[in-house]
Amino acid sequence: MKKVLMVAFHFPPLAGSSGIQRTLRFAQHLPATGWQPLVLSAAPRAYERTSEDLNAAIPAGTVVRRAQAFDTARHLALRGRYLGAMARPDRWVSWRFDGVRQGMQMIREFKPDVIWSTYPIATAHLIGAELQRRSGLPWIADFRDPMAQDGYPADPLTWQQYRAIEAVATTKAALCTFTTPGAATEYQRRYPDAAARIKVIENGYDEETFTDLAQGDGTVQPLQPGCVTLLHSGIVYPSERDPSELMVALRRLHEAGTIQLGRLKLRFRAAVADELLLRLAEQQGVLDYVEVCPPIPYREALAEMLRADGLLIMQASNCNAQIPAKLYEYLRAGRPVLCLTDPAGDTAQVLGQAGINAIARLDDAQDIAALLTRFLESGGHGSLQTLPEAGFVRTASRQGRTEALARMLTQVSDH
């Protein structure tokens, strides 16, 4: 069996990010494709929050090494302050040093055929690049989403480091992978010499986990009987998923008598931006329509999706080349999906391919209010298509995405 060394910050027992699922499910399904995963991750102390609920999903016998790593903001700050260089390209840059040391030790011990590293922690690509330089092994850089963007990162020096990491990856990596067509197209334009080596492997959902959650009689018990509950499960970013106009839309619907207290709830699960949500809801006088709930274990979060009356996606136009990983779990949950995003973005395109047309612009309160009105009046049926087509959903499983990765691993290892 061939072996792949996987450099990934997001791996159990880290909690609070759906990004953990990509590496975890690849590691889970790769052995069936003839590839043995060897995981190089960070010491748990580096994680802001941990949970043991996903440890059981790591296949028995999987080699997992954890390099020493510190969170600059939590471990290396003096009275809450630290040098900017200590947090570039990210707050976990200290992971690089022991990561390279342990990575080379794993290469000597297990003799992997390919190195694979994954963003959104940029230090993972620094480790991947250095391991490739020292070992000469082929390297696949999994960007997921774009790195250096207009205005992001805001710090100019961090932006320059991101751009430098991109340049190394697109020059030295055998392949660079992204989760959306828009991101891949942008990088093919940005780095034309690497265009043929830039590929797409979308995110997905884990079928086995959903199968285990299914109820025997197929019935769904609503989260709050008699009250329509719209669920947003996951992080609310103040810019990339700005909820401001959503709160304005709620106020307008309340003032028009379209919605009533006790008949509609917006539940935000593990949003992180709790204070922002509550402040915006209070400013618009719609606190009674909003629930801000703490994180729960992954399986419980999926079970909550299965019981929601509607599942809410928010994605701003500045993320048109990105698709929230949660979207694929929403599609598999089989519940109505409402999306607040730019109709021209990749998120809207995927929903259209799934047969869903329940889309409103995130920055347009009137558009959002009209969508919510149509949804409440139709009950998720009629001309408003909120349910995904089964055929499309089947193509989006993590197992299928892993098979695509395995083909790429084989491609680069055979050259």
N, C-alpha and C positions, 0 to 999 in steps of 0.2 A: 504494500500500500504506500502511495506517495504521501509526503508530509508537507504541510504549510504552516509556517510560523506566523501567527496572527498577533499583531501589535495593536492593542485596543485598551483605551482608558475605561470606556464604558463596558463593564462586565460585573456580574454579581460578585460581592453583595452591594454594589452601588444601587441606590434607590432614588426615584424621583424623576427619571428621564426615560421616555419611550425609546430613546436612541440605543439603549442597552440591548433591545431585542434584535438588532441587526447582527451583531457579532455572536450573540448567544445562539440564535437560531441557525446561523451558518455553521457554528461549531457542532450543533446538535445534528444537523442533517448531512454534513460533509462525509462522514464515514460511509454512508450508503452509496456515495458516488465514487468511492475508491480513494478518498483523501482523508488523512488523519490530521486533525487540528492540534497545534501546539500553541497555547495561549500565553502571551506575555502581557500582563496587565500591571496595575499600580497597587501598592499596598493600601489596604482599606482605610488607613488613617487619612488618606488623601481625599476621601469622599466626604462631602458635607453631611450626607445622610446614608445610612445603610439599612438593609433588610435582608433577612435570610430566606424570604419566600421564593426566590428564584434559584437558590443554590441547587435544589433538587433537579432542576432542568439541565444542569451541566452533565453531559453523558459520563457515566462511570468510567474511570480510567483515563479521562482526559488530562493531559499534562497542562497544568496551570502554574506559572511562576509569577510572583508579584514583586516587582522592583520597588525599592525605596522611593517614596515620593512625598512631598509636602505641599500643602496649599499655602502659597505665600501669604495670602490675606489672613489666614487663621493661625498659621504656625510660625511665620517668620517676621511678622509685623511688630514694630515697637510702638506701643501706645496707639495702635490702629493705623500706623503709617509704615510704608516700605518704599524702597527705591523702585521706580518704574521698570528698570532693567531686570528686576527679580521676578517680574510677572509678564515677560515677553518671550515667546508669543502668547503665553497664557500663564495663569497662576500656578500651573503644575509643571513648569519647565524643569524643576529639580528632578523630575522623573527621568529625564533624558540620560543622566549620567549612569545610574545603576541600571537603567533600561538597556543601554547599549552593552554594558558589562554582562548582564544576565542573558541578553539576546545572543551575544557571541558564544557564551557558554552553552546555550541551548543548540546553537548551530553546530558546535563541535560535538555535542553529546548525541543529538538526534538526527543530524544531517538532513534538514528539510530541503525540499526541492524549490520552494518559492517563499518569499517574504510578502506579507500582506499587512498594510497598516491602514488605519481608518480615523478620519476626522469625526466629530468636531473639536477634539482637543488637538491643536496643531502640533504639539510636542510629539504625538504619535508618528507624524510624518518625518520629524527630525530624527527620531530613532530609526524608522524604516530606512531613510536615506543613508544614515551612517552604517547600518548593518549591511546594506547593499554595497556600499563602497568598500567595506572591509572584507566581505565574503565573496563578492562577485555574483551572488545569487540573483535571479530575476526578481523584480519587485513590482507589486501592484499597489498603487496608491488609491485608496477608496476615499474620494473627497466627500461623498454624499451630496453636500450643498456647496455653492460657491464660497470661496474664502474671502479674498480681497474684493470688496464691492464699493460702489460710490457711497462715501460717508461711513463705511464700516470696514474695519474697526475705526472708531472715532479718533483714537490716538494715532497720529501720523507715523510714529516709529513702529508701532505694532502693525499698522497697515503695510509698511515697507517690509517688515519681516514676513508677513503673510504672502506678499507678492514674491519675495525671494524663495519661500518654500514652494510656492506654485511653480516657479521657474525651474527649480531643481527637480521637482517631481515630473514635470512634463518633458524634461530632458533625460532624466536617468531611469524613470520607471518604465517597465515594459508595457504597462497599461495604466490608464487613469480612469476610474469609474465614478459615475454620478447617479443620483437617484431620480433625476428628471431629464426629459429631452431638452428642456429649455436651458438647464445648467450645462449639459454636454455641448449644446450648440454654441453657447456663450464662450466656453473654453476652446472649442475648435476655432472660433473666430479670434480669440485672444492669443492662442498659440498654434498658428496654422501648421507649423512643422510637426506638431504632435497630433494633428487632427485624426489621423487613421488609428491612433492608439487611445483615443478617448471613447469610452463606451458607457452604456446605461445599464444599471441593475437597480430596478425600483425596489422600494420597501414592500412589505407585504404583511400577512397575518399568519399565525400559527394554527393550523386546522386542528391539531390534536388538543390544544388547550380549549378551544371552543367546543369540541365534541365532548370533552369531559364535563363541560358546564351545562350541557343540554338537559332539559327536564324530560322525564319519561313520557309525559302526555303531550308535550309540545306547547303547553299553555305558557303564557307570559303574565306574571303578576306585576301590575304597574307599580312604579316607585311610590306614587301618592294617589291612591284611588280618588277619582273625582276631580283631580287637578292635573292639567297637562304639564308634564315636566320635560323641559329641554335641557339636555346635559352637554356641557363642554368639559371633556375629560382631558386634563393636561395643562401645561404651562400657558399662561397668558402673557405674552411679551408686550410691554407698553407701546412699542412702535409697530412691530411686525404683526401683532394681533390686537391692535388698539380697540378697546370696547367702548370708546366714548360715544360714538354715534348709535350704538346698540342701546345704550342707556337713554339717549334722547328719544329713540324710537319707542321705547317702552313708555316713557312719559306721555308722548303724543297719543299712543293707543289707549292709555289709561284715561287721559282727559277726554278722549272721544267716546269713551264707554265701550270700546272694542274689547278690552280685557278688564277683568274684575279681580279683586283680591281673593285669594283662595282658589282661583280657577287656572292660574298659570304661574309656574316657577321656572326661573333660569338657575340651574345648579352648576356651579363651577367647582370641579373636583381637582385638587392638587394644582391650583392655578399659580401658586407662588406669589403672584401679585395681588394678594388678598386685600391689602390696604388700598390699593388703587381701585379695585372693583367696588369696595364698600364706599369709598369716597365719591366715586362717580355716581353710584346709585343714590347716595344721600343727596348729592347736588341736584339730581333730577327728581327727587322725591319718590323713588321707586324701590326703596330698600325692601319693602314687603314682597317684592317680586323676585328677589335675588337671594340665593343661598351660596355661601362660600364655605366649602367643605375641605377638610384636611386630606392628605394622601392616605390611601389604603393599599393593601397588597395587590399585586398585579391581577391575580385571578378574581379577586373581589371587584376590581375596577372593570374587568370584562363583564362580569355578571351584572353589574350596574348598567352597563350599556345595553344589555339584552332586555332590561326592564324599562328603559327610558321611553317616553312617548316620541321623542325626537332627539337626534344627535346633532350638535352644533359644531361647525368648523369655522374658524376665523383665520384669514390669511390676507395680509395687506398687499397692495400692488408692488411695494418694494421687495416683495418675496415672490414675484411672478415665476421665477425659475426654481421655486422650491415647492414641495408638497409635504404637508405634515404627515409624519409616519402613522399617526393615529387614524388617518383617513382610511387606511386599508382595514384596520380593525373595525371601524365604523361600518364599512361595507359588508364585512363578514357577519357582523351582528344582525343584519337583516332588519334593522329598524329604520324609520324615516330619517333621512339626512338633509339638513338645511345648511347651506354654505354661504358665508359672507366673505366675498373675495372679488377680485377683478375678473370679469368674464374672459379677459384675454390671457390670463395666467395659466400655468400648468395644472394647478389644483382644479380649476373650472374645467379644463380639458379632460382630465381623468373622470370627473363626475359625469361629463357629457358622454364619454365612452361607456360609462356604467348605466346610462339611460336616465340620469337624474338632471332635472332642470330647475331645482329649487335653489336659485342663486340670486343673491343681492350684493351690491357693492358695500364693502365694510365701512367706507367713509361717507355713506349716503343714508341718513336717518330715514328719509322718505321711502327710499328703496327697501330698506330693512323692514319698515312698518308695513309696507305693502306685502312683502313676502310672509311675514308673520300672520297677517290678516288672512291671506290665502290659505295658509297652512291650517289655521284654526277653523276656518270656515269649511274646508274640504276634509278635515280629519286625516290629512295625508293622502287623500285619494283624488279622483277627478282629474282635471287638467294639470294639476301640480304633481309632477312625478318625483317622488322622494325616495322610492325604494329601488335598490340596484338590481340589475339583471343578473340572474343566477350564473349564466354562462361567463360573464365578465368576472364575477367574484371568484370563480374557480381558477381562473388564470393568475390570480394575485396571491397565491399561497407562498409562504416562506420556502417551502420545499422546492417549488418551481424556481424561485430566485436562486436558491442554493445550487440547483442543477446548472443554471447559467454561469454562476461563479466557478463551478467545477470545470466547465468547458474552457473558461478563460485560464484557469490554473494549468490545465493540461496544455493549452496552446503555448503559454509562455515557458513552461518547463521543457517542452519538446524542442525548443529552438536553441 
